[in-house]
Amino acid sequence: MIIVLNGPLGIGKSTLAEALTESIDQCAMLEGDRLVAVNPTPYDELEHLHSTIELLISHHRRFGYRHFVIDHMWRLPAELADLRRRLIAIDSELRCFLLTLPADENLRRIERRQQARAIDEREFELRTVAEERELLATTPDLGEPFDVSASPQDLVRMMLRRLALSFP
């Protein structure tokens, strides 16, 4: 199974992806932001990301990994459709979730994250999350809504239940 987590900055994509990966046997996490963090920036960042994900899933499959959790922010249905098209060819069990959270809690999470960082990116992150939340609110087909207001452990249970997988 391939699980895609979509959502705005600071909503908890990486936290949930990590918790799911730890809870699903033979599972690998692919963090989209890290996969595109190369220098120089690719000419076509989305093509670079999607082809890298394809390559890594095929590679990890050869070493026995069966499940994958991918997190990133896809902004348009066509972007997500391209990823789905590529991944369905690898595994027909693909689920995409759009993580949701009230705006005030999203901002609190960004603030907590900033307190743990050496570089102050508060202004950038607040501007980015506002833009991303506005875009997501007006764009359909970016994944099944999944509220991430609960604790990571509860979210894993809810997600695994929704995916019809058992909790360890």
TIKOLSE-152459 format. One record per residue: residue number from 1; residue in one letter; x, y, z negated of N, C-alpha, C, O, CB in turn. Coordinates in steps of 0.02 Angstrom, whole numbers, plus 50000, padded with zeros to 5 digits. Each point is the difference from the previous one (the first is absolute). Glycine has a CB too. Layout:
N
PT    n  res   n.c1   n.c2   n.c3  ca.c1  ca.c2  ca.c3   c.c1   c.c2   c.c3   o.c1   o.c2   o.c3  cb.c1  cb.c2  cb.c3
PT  NUM    A      X      Y      Z      X      Y      Z      X      Y      Z      X      Y      Z      X      Y      Z
...
END
This chain:
168
PT    n  res   n.c1   n.c2   n.c3  ca.c1  ca.c2  ca.c3   c.c1   c.c2   c.c3   o.c1   o.c2   o.c3  cb.c1  cb.c2  cb.c3
PT    1    M  50042  49941  50000  49958  50059  50000  50044  50062  50000  50053  50002  49968  49855  49936  49971
PT    2    I  50070  50112  50097  50034  50065  50001  49952  50051  49971  49943  50007  50023  50127  49962  50079
PT    3    I  49953  50067  49847  49960  50051  49967  50032  50067  50014  50058  50011  49985  49905  49908  49923
PT    4    V  49999  50127  50120  50023  50067  50016  49967  50049  49953  49939  50002  49994  50079  49968  50128
PT    5    L  50023  50069  49843  49975  50051  49954  50013  50069  50029  50057  50019  50012  49964  49905  49888
PT    6    N  49925  50112  50112  50004  50067  50030  49974  50050  49948  49957  49984  49960  50028  49969  50158
PT    7    G  50041  50107  49884  49975  50051  49955  50048  50058  49993  50058  49996  50022  49880  49917  49917
PT    8    P  50039  50141  50030  50042  50060  49995  50057  49992  49951  50002  49953  49959  49898  50114  50071
PT    9    L  50145  49979  49974  50058  50003  49956  49979  49998  49926  49951  50033  49981  50111  50032  50107
PT   10    G  49973  49897  49871  49989  50000  49929  49939  49962  49975  49985  50002  49941  50071  50104  50061
PT   11    I  49910  49860  50042  49938  49966  49979  50014  49933  49966  49958  49974  49963  49983  50082  50131
PT   12    G  50118  49916  49919  50019  49937  49967  50010  49942  50049  49996  49942  49980  49941  50097  49922
PT   13    K  50075  49977  50161  50011  49947  50050  50058  49955  49981  49993  49938  50000  49961  50138  50089
PT   14    S  50103  49953  49895  50059  49961  49984  49991  49961  49935  50021  49942  49995  50050  50142  50065
PT   15    T  49898  49947  49891  49989  49966  49936  49955  49939  50010  50015  49946  49975  49998  50163  49964
PT   16    L  49932  49899  50098  49955  49944  50013  50034  49948  50044  49993  49940  49988  49908  50137  50001
PT   17    A  50136  49945  50062  50035  49953  50043  50049  49957  49961  50003  49939  50009  49985  50141  50086
PT   18    E  50049  49951  49860  50048  49964  49959  49964  49950  49954  50022  49943  49994  50057  50156  50011
PT   19    A  49868  49923  49963  49962  49957  49955  49969  49941  50037  50000  49944  49975  49977  50155  49951
PT   20    L  49997  49913  50134  49972  49946  50040  50054  49951  50021  49990  49939  49997  49920  50138  50044
PT   21    T  50147  49949  49981  50054  49957  50022  50023  49954  49944  50015  49941  50012  50021  50148  50070
PT   22    E  49966  49937  49858  50020  49960  49942  49948  49948  49981  50015  49951  49967  50051  50146  49992
PT   23    S  49871  49913  50063  49945  49957  49980  49981  49949  50053  49960  49954  49987  50000  50138  49943
PT   24    I  50066  49914  50130  49983  49955  50054  50062  49959  50017  50054  50027  50014  49858  50053  50032
PT   25    D  50081  49854  49952  50056  49956  50014  50023  50007  50073  49959  50008  50045  49999  49912  49866
PT   26    Q  50106  50076  50099  50031  50003  50067  49980  50065  50036  49979  50000  50058  50020  49874  49948
PT   27    C  50010  50182  49959  49978  50065  50025  50058  50049  50004  50043  50001  49955  49843  49978  49996
PT   28    A  50116  50060  50101  50051  50052  50009  49965  50068  50009  49948  50005  50031  50133  49911  50021
PT   29    M  49950  50135  49920  49974  50069  50004  50041  50038  50052  50061  49997  50000  49901  50001  49879
PT   30    L  50003  50037  50165  50032  50043  50050  49975  50070  49989  49941  50015  50012  50070  49890  50072
PT   31    E  50033  50139  49893  49981  50068  49983  50013  50045  50061  50058  50013  50018  49969  49968  49859
PT   32    G  49920  50043  50154  50004  50038  50061  50046  50061  49997  50039  50011  50046  49848  49950  49976
PT   33    D  50109  50077  49924  50042  50060  49994  50074  49983  50001  50040  50036  50028  49869  50020  49908
PT   34    R  50108  49888  50034  50071  49980  49999  50022  49974  50069  50058  50008  50019  49931  49964  49859
PT   35    L  49965  49996  50157  50018  49972  50066  50013  50055  50052  50037  49989  50048  49894  49911  49925
PT   36    V  50040  50158  50018  50011  50055  50047  50051  50050  49975  50014  50050  50033  49870  49935  50008
PT   37    A  50143  50003  49899  50050  50046  49971  50069  49984  50028  50042  49970  49967  49890  50040  49927
PT   38    V  50078  50010  50168  50064  49990  50034  50026  50067  50026  49962  50047  50008  50005  49834  50024
PT   39    N  50097  50120  49980  50031  50062  50024  50042  49983  50062  50046  49959  49994  49955  50091  49889
PT   40    P  49985  49978  50174  49950  50052  50013  49929  49971  50003  49991  49940  50009  50095  50126  50053
PT   41    T  49866  49977  49929  49929  49981  50004  49985  49971  50068  50022  50028  50051  49947  50061  49866
PT   42    P  49995  49855  50086  49984  49970  50066  49960  50048  50043  49961  50041  49975  50039  49846  49972
PT   43    Y  50010  50107  50118  49963  50041  50048  49925  49989  49991  49961  50048  49998  50135  49947  50084
PT   44    D  49884  49942  49912  49930  49982  49990  49995  49963  49933  50009  49939  49998  49967  50055  50129
PT   45    E  50011  50043  49820  50001  49971  49933  49950  49943  49992  50016  49949  49968  50019  50162  49989
PT   46    L  49906  49896  50070  49949  49948  49994  50020  49937  50037  49992  49944  49974  49921  50145  50015
PT   47    E  50114  49918  50071  50024  49941  50037  50056  49966  49962  50003  49939  49995  49966  50116  50115
PT   48    H  50076  49985  49862  50055  49973  49960  49972  49961  49940  50022  49944  49987  50053  50151  50049
PT   49    L  49878  49934  49929  49970  49968  49942  49966  49935  50019  50013  49948  49969  49972  50164  49978
PT   50    H  49971  49890  50102  49961  49941  50018  50044  49944  50027  49989  49942  49984  49914  50132  50040
PT   51    S  50146  49943  50017  50044  49947  50027  50044  49971  49944  50016  49941  50002  49984  50116  50111
PT   52    T  50020  49985  49839  50040  49975  49943  49958  49954  49957  50024  49948  49978  50044  50157  50023
PT   53    I  49870  49912  49987  49955  49957  49961  49992  49933  50035  50005  49947  49968  49934  50154  49986
PT   54    E  50048  49900  50111  49994  49938  50038  50062  49956  49992  49996  49941  49986  49930  50118  50097
PT   55    L  50131  49972  49927  50064  49964  49995  50010  49970  49930  50019  49942  49994  50028  50136  50093
PT   56    L  49941  49962  49862  50011  49976  49931  49952  49944  49981  50020  49953  49966  50021  50160  50004
PT   57    I  49897  49892  50051  49952  49946  49985  50022  49936  50034  50000  49947  49969  49906  50136  50019
PT   58    S  50113  49921  50075  50024  49940  50035  50062  49971  49966  50006  49940  49992  49948  50105  50115
PT   59    H  50092  49999  49873  50061  49978  49965  49983  49966  49934  50023  49945  49987  50040  50150  50067
PT   60    H  49896  49937  49905  49984  49972  49934  49960  49935  50006  50007  49956  49958  49993  50160  49995
PT   61    R  49959  49878  50099  49963  49938  50011  50047  49941  50009  49987  49944  49976  49919  50122  50076
PT   62    R  50150  49945  49983  50049  49946  50011  50030  49977  49934  50027  49944  49997  49998  50103  50116
PT   63    F  49972  49994  49835  50029  49982  49936  49947  49982  49948  50013  49998  49940  50082  50077  50086
PT   64    G  49844  49911  49998  49948  49973  49957  49951  50049  49970  49954  49979  49964  50127  49937  50012
PT   65    Y  49926  50148  50037  49951  50048  49974  49936  49995  50042  50003  49999  50061  50089  50079  49897
PT   66    R  49851  49920  50007  49937  49991  50035  49955  50061  49996  49956  50009  50042  50053  49871  49933
PT   67    H  50001  50161  49975  49956  50058  49988  50042  50064  50000  50059  49999  49982  49860  49929  49952
PT   68    F  50049  50127  50086  50035  50064  50005  49955  50056  49976  49940  50001  50015  50130  49956  50081
PT   69    V  49959  50089  49868  49965  50060  49979  50039  50058  50030  50059  50008  49988  49897  49940  49903
PT   70    I  50009  50093  50149  50031  50056  50035  49966  50064  49976  49938  50004  49999  50090  49924  50103
PT   71    D  50011  50121  49878  49970  50063  49980  50030  50058  50039  50060  50002  50013  49918  49952  49872
PT   72    H  49978  50092  50133  50021  50059  50039  49938  50045  50006  49946  49982  49977  50144  49954  50088
PT   73    M  49919  50122  49965  49943  50045  50013  49989  50003  50075  50039  50032  50036  49985  50037  49860
PT   74    W  49924  49897  50127  49980  50005  50070  49946  50053  50005  49951  49999  49963  50077  49879  50060
PT   75    R  49981  50169  50023  49957  50059  50003  49942  49995  50049  49950  50034  49993  50150  50030  49976
PT   76    L  49907  49893  50081  49950  49996  50052  49979  49927  50012  50041  49955  49993  50006  50148  50060
PT   77    P  49890  49886  49965  49978  49932  50015  50042  49966  50054  50012  49940  49997  49873  50094  49970
PT   78    A  50137  50004  50083  50041  49971  50054  50067  49974  49973  50025  49949  50024  49920  50128  50058
PT   79    E  50083  49957  49868  50063  49977  49970  49990  49933  49965  50039  49954  50008  49998  50166  49977
PT   80    L  49910  49876  49977  49985  49939  49964  49980  49944  50048  50017  49942  49990  49947  50125  49910
PT   81    A  50001  49951  50153  49980  49950  50050  50062  49971  50034  50002  49940  50015  49889  50122  50004
PT   82    D  50159  49979  49994  50062  49975  50030  50034  49950  49953  50022  49947  50022  49992  50161  50041
PT   83    L  49990  49909  49873  50030  49953  49952  49960  49936  49997  50028  49945  50002  50016  50152  49931
PT   84    R  49890  49908  50063  49957  49940  49997  50011  49956  50061  50006  49939  49994  49910  50125  49940
PT   85    R  50085  49967  50125  50010  49962  50062  50064  49960  49998  50002  49941  50019  49935  50147  50044
PT   86    R  50117  49943  49913  50064  49966  49997  50000  49944  49948  50028  49946  50011  50028  50161  50024
PT   87    L  49912  49906  49908  50003  49952  49945  49951  49942  50008  50014  49945  49977  50022  50147  49950
PT   88    I  49908  49920  50105  49952  49946  50013  50032  49946  50043  49984  49941  49993  49920  50141  49999
PT   89    A  50142  49937  50051  50036  49951  50040  50044  49955  49957  50016  49944  50020  49983  50136  50076
PT   90    I  50021  49944  49846  50042  49962  49954  49958  49961  49949  50015  49942  49985  50075  50144  50029
PT   91    D  49856  49945  49961  49959  49970  49948  49929  50028  50006  49990  50060  49997  50110  49926  49926
PT   92    S  49853  49969  50085  49931  50023  50009  49968  50023  49935  49948  50034  50001  50041  49887  50094
PT   93    E  50041  50063  49848  49975  50023  49936  50031  50067  49982  50053  50002  49968  49929  49879  49994
PT   94    L  49986  50172  50060  50025  50068  49989  49945  50041  49969  49944  50004  50026  50136  49987  50072
PT   95    R  49935  50041  49845  49952  50045  49968  50033  50067  49988  50058  50004  49978  49883  49899  49967
PT   96    C  50023  50150  50071  50025  50067  49991  49955  50037  49951  49939  50001  50007  50110  50000  50110
PT   97    F  49983  50031  49833  49963  50036  49949  50021  50073  49998  50059  50016  50005  49931  49879  49928
PT   98    L  49961  50148  50061  50012  50072  49989  49991  50013  49926  49944  49996  49974  50016  50035  50144
PT   99    L  50095  49984  49848  49997  50011  49928  49968  50067  49986  50016  50051  50032  50086  49879  49951
PT  100    T  49853  50071  49969  49963  50061  49982  50009  50014  49926  50012  49954  49960  49904  50025  50133
PT  101    L  50077  50084  49889  50009  50023  49932  49974  50071  49997  50009  50038  50048  50093  49886  49932
PT  102    P  49865  50096  49965  49980  50070  49995  50061  50046  50006  50055  49984  49978  49848  49983  49949
PT  103    A  50087  50091  50105  50055  50047  50013  50038  50019  49938  50062  50004  50001  49874  50039  50096
PT  104    D  50029  49971  49848  50034  50021  49939  50047  49946  49973  50054  50016  49975  49849  50058  49998
PT  105    E  50077  49863  50032  50043  49945  49976  50060  49992  50048  50055  49985  49978  49845  49957  49969
PT  106    N  50088  50066  50117  50055  49997  50049  50053  50053  49984  50060  49987  50002  49860  49970  50086
PT  107    L  50057  50104  49895  50047  50054  49982  50036  49985  49935  50059  50016  49993  49867  50065  50066
PT  108    R  50040  49888  49893  50033  49981  49937  50055  49949  50012  50053  50002  49969  49840  50021  49968
PT  109    R  50094  49930  50108  50050  49949  50015  50061  50032  50034  50057  49981  49986  49852  49933  50026
PT  110    I  50079  50134  50031  50056  50035  50033  50041  50038  49947  50061  50000  50002  49872  50011  50105
PT  111    E  50033  50021  49847  50035  50037  49947  50042  49953  49957  50058  50015  49985  49850  50069  50013
PT  112    R  50065  49859  49982  50038  49951  49961  50061  49975  50039  50054  49991  49972  49841  49974  49969
PT  113    R  50096  50025  50123  50054  49977  50043  50055  50052  50003  50060  49984  50000  49859  49947  50067
PT  114    Q  50062  50132  49938  50049  50055  50003  50042  50003  49938  50060  50016  50003  49862  50048  50071
PT  115    Q  50049  49922  49869  50036  50003  49936  50057  49949  49998  50047  50008  49961  49849  50032  49983
PT  116    A  50099  49908  50095  50051  49947  49999  50052  50009  50055  50045  49959  50007  49870  49964  49946
PT  117    R  50080  50130  50086  50045  50010  50056  50053  50053  49986  49988  50047  49963  49920  49920  50113
PT  118    A  50150  50023  49954  50055  50047  49993  49990  50062  50044  50022  50054  49983  50055  49850  49989
PT  119    I  49889  50087  50085  49989  50055  50047  49926  50021  49995  49956  49958  50003  50136  50000  50075
PT  120    D  49896  50106  49915  49932  50025  49995  49970  50006  50069  50018  50044  50040  50010  50018  49854
PT  121    E  49925  49893  50121  49965  50001  50064  49926  50016  49991  49959  49987  50044  50123  49929  50000
PT  122    R  49902  50113  49899  49930  50013  49981  49963  50039  50055  49945  49980  50020  50090  50020  49859
PT  123    E  49993  50055  50144  49966  50042  50050  49986  49960  50063  49944  50002  50027  50112  50100  49926
PT  124    F  49994  49863  50072  49992  49958  50060  49946  49947  49989  49957  49991  50042  50164  50029  49988
PT  125    E  49883  49945  49913  49953  49946  49988  49928  50025  49992  49953  49968  50024  50140  49968  49921
PT  126    L  49898  50120  50021  49932  50027  49992  49971  50022  50067  49941  49988  50014  50089  50050  49871
PT  127    R  50011  49993  50157  49977  50020  50066  49984  49938  50042  49949  49998  50035  50120  50108  49959
PT  128    T  49975  49845  50004  49991  49939  50040  49937  49962  49979  49961  49979  50042  50163  50014  49972
PT  129    V  49867  49998  49920  49941  49962  49977  49936  50036  50019  49950  49968  50017  50118  49984  49889
PT  130    A  49931  50114  50091  49940  50038  50020  49984  49988  50074  49943  49989  50018  50082  50099  49894
PT  131    E  50027  49916  50130  49990  49988  50072  49977  49929  50013  49953  49989  50039  50136  50096  49986
PT  132    E  49943  49866  49942  49982  49930  50012  49930  49984  49976  49963  49964  50033  50158  50006  49958
PT  133    R  49861  50056  49951  49933  49986  49974  49946  50030  50045  49948  49969  50011  50098  50029  49872
PT  134    E  49967  50062  50142  49952  50031  50046  49993  49959  50064  49944  49988  50024  50085  50125  49929
PT  135    L  50026  49865  50073  50000  49959  50061  49962  49935  49988  49958  49981  50041  50151  50070  49995
PT  136    L  49906  49915  49910  49967  49936  49985  49926  50008  49989  49961  49955  50017  50145  50005  49933
PT  137    A  49873  50096  50021  49929  50011  49987  49960  50010  50064  49939  49988  50001  50092  50063  49890
PT  138    T  50002  49969  50162  49964  50014  50063  50014  49949  50055  49975  50007  50055  50028  50113  49914
PT  139    T  50037  49830  50017  50020  49951  50051  49974  49931  49981  50018  49974  49947  50085  50094  50081
PT  140    P  49854  49902  50014  49974  49933  49985  50051  49946  50019  50050  50013  50033  49833  50030  49985
PT  141    D  50102  49896  49961  50037  49941  50022  50073  49999  49981  50043  49980  50040  49879  50014  50052
PT  142    L  50094  50027  49846  50069  49997  49977  50009  49947  49945  50049  50002  49963  49964  50119  50066
PT  143    G  49940  49833  49967  50004  49945  49953  49939  49995  49957  49961  50047  49994  50161  49965  50006
PT  144    E  49870  49929  49968  49944  49990  49954  50014  50042  49937  50055  49995  49973  49923  49887  50072
PT  145    P  49975  50158  49932  50013  50040  49940  50013  49955  49939  49967  49949  49990  49959  50142  50056
PT  146    F  50124  49928  49915  50018  49963  49939  50021  50051  49948  50052  50032  50006  49984  49865  50060
PT  147    D  49922  50110  49882  50013  50049  49946  50057  49975  49956  49998  49943  49976  49881  50094  50026
PT  148    V  50171  50005  49987  50059  49981  49961  50003  50036  49933  50054  50017  49976  50007  49961  50131
PT  149    S  49881  50035  49864  49997  50036  49936  50021  49957  49940  50017  50027  49948  49892  50042  50101
PT  150    A  50089  49865  49958  50015  49955  49944  50075  49990  49992  50040  50027  50037  49850  49916  49981
PT  151    S  50128  50018  49932  50070  49983  49988  50026  49954  50055  49960  49966  50032  50024  50047  49843
PT  152    P  50081  49985  50137  50027  49956  50052  49978  49927  49991  49983  49966  50049  50115  50110  49960
PT  153    Q  49902  49898  49929  49980  49931  49989  49927  49989  50019  49984  49949  50031  50100  50043  49876
PT  154    D  49872  50054  50075  49930  49994  50019  49991  50007  50076  49959  49965  50029  50007  50081  49859
PT  155    L  50073  49998  50142  49995  50009  50073  50021  49937  50036  49969  49980  50050  50054  50142  49936
PT  156    V  50029  49845  49990  50022  49937  50030  49944  49949  49995  49985  49966  50050  50136  50058  49921
PT  157    R  49848  49970  49971  49945  49952  49993  49944  50015  50049  49973  49955  50033  50056  50031  49845
PT  158    M  49952  50079  50126  49945  50019  50045  50018  49987  50073  49959  49975  50038  50006  50112  49880
PT  159    M  50097  49929  50100  50021  49990  50069  50003  49925  50017  49975  49980  50053  50091  50127  49942
PT  160    L  49962  49853  49961  50005  49928  50013  49930  49969  50004  49988  49956  50041  50123  50040  49901
PT  161    R  49844  50028  50017  49930  49976  50003  49970  50019  50068  49967  49959  50032  50020  50053  49842
PT  162    R  50025  50050  50148  49972  50021  50064  50030  49960  50058  49967  49988  50050  50017  50127  49903
PT  163    L  50079  49865  50039  50033  49961  50052  49988  49925  49993  50023  49961  50041  50064  50128  49964
PT  164    A  49875  49892  49943  49986  49929  49985  50065  49961  49987  50007  49943  50021  49890  50065  50050
PT  165    L  50149  50024  49892  50061  49967  49978  49997  49994  49925  49966  50039  49967  50102  50007  50131
PT  166    S  49967  49905  49874  49998  49991  49927  50054  50041  49966  50053  50013  50028  49901  49872  49988
PT  167    F  50031  50135  49923  50046  50040  49959  50042  49952  49958  49972  49955  49969  49948  50145  50028
PT  168    P  50147  49909  50003  50042  49954  49962  49988  50004  49925  50031  49964  49961  50053  50044  50129
END
